[in-house]
Amino acid sequence: MLRPSLSLETTDVTLQVQFDGACWSTASASASVPARPEAVIRLATFARQVAIAGVAACTVVFTAMQVRPVFLGQTPVAERVLGVASLDSAPARSPWLSLPEPLAMRHPQFRRDVDAFSVDLMRTGHLTTDRADSIARVAVREAYHRRVPPALVFGVMLTENDRFKPTARSKVGALGLMQIMPRLWTPNLGPILGHNLRDDETNLRYGVYILKHFAKRTSDTLDAADVTRIALLSYNGCVRGRNTPDCKAYPEKVRRQVERHARAICDGQDFHDCVALPLWAALRDTATSAMPASAAVSAAIVGVASDRPREAPARHAARRPLLTPKATSPRRPARPRRPVSDERAIAFLLGIVGPRSE
């Protein structure tokens, strides 16, 4: 007789079948049904996670209270990179950097820079008071015009010609205070800056122009120290290190001259803050206000007419025959013809003078 019986123990189902008194058991069929995960709350795991979170929060609070951030209270990194904070009140100390040229020339700092330049020249013991004042006036004026640190002009001058001899001539033919190579520069710049490189004023015009010319050719990715170093190497003709013996040391020589003798000009600043950083900032216009190109050109032309006279020997003018002007119609008066040299000068200025003049 078949008498099936079913027994339920937990989740396992067992089927037993008895037949004619014999009992035989089938394989246990496992039909276990797991409990739902969301229905099980493991208190031990939850408590452990809460404890870890509490310890982490306490650690953060303790660290914030006990540790002082490294850059707290310091100048923002962007301002320090651009050199704004390191220029020591640039509008007051360096008007050539922060103002257009006509305003910078009228700033009280211009007169102070001229006086400081003259004082440092006199300390060398190789100049009279009158000549020191004359060189200082021209050097600072040209530095303001080209937006170059006056201390850089001072350092190059002492490195090139520490006795300030206007007739000095090097072995390779460089002339004057700033040791300018006539064959390289006078063919193009002579009609504008003059030809007499033994004249202090003319020589300084060339020297400052060339310094700014090579500084502008440096890469925008360089820092202030590299810009100054490469500009000085180029000024010395030492780009490939073959021009003069030990020419790679030229930037270091200029730096020593500035830090040793430009005490009044730099007023306690080192070479980096007095020369390299302002030159770098001037090249990138990080501290200058914009000026319309037309105003810059007109101001430059007035400057050329007033304080930069052209070299026109009087003896040649005396030999020229006097010409009788042609009769003209009253309705169309004759327009005065501008000299060719003036036209070339104005064309040159229109090409190089602007908001960022050299």
Secondary structure, 3 states (H helix, E strand, C coil): CEEEEEEEECCEEEEEEEECCEEEECCCECCCCCCCHHHCCCHHHHHHHHHHHHHHHHHHHHHHHHCCCCCCCCCCHHHHHHCCHHHCCHHHHCHHHHCCHHHHHCCHHHHHHHHHHHHHHHHCCCCCHHHHHHHHHHHHHHHHHHCCCHHHHHHHHHHHCCCCCCCCECCCCCECCCCECHHHHHHHHHHHHCCCCCCHHHHHHHHHHHHHHHHHCCCCCCCHHHHHHHHHHHHCCCCCCCCCCCHHHHHHHHHHHHHHHCHHHHCCCCHHHHHHHHHHHHHHCCCCCCCCHHHHHHHHHHHHHHHCCCCCCHHHHHHCCCCCCCCCCCCCCCCCCCCHHHHHHHHHHHHHCCCCCC
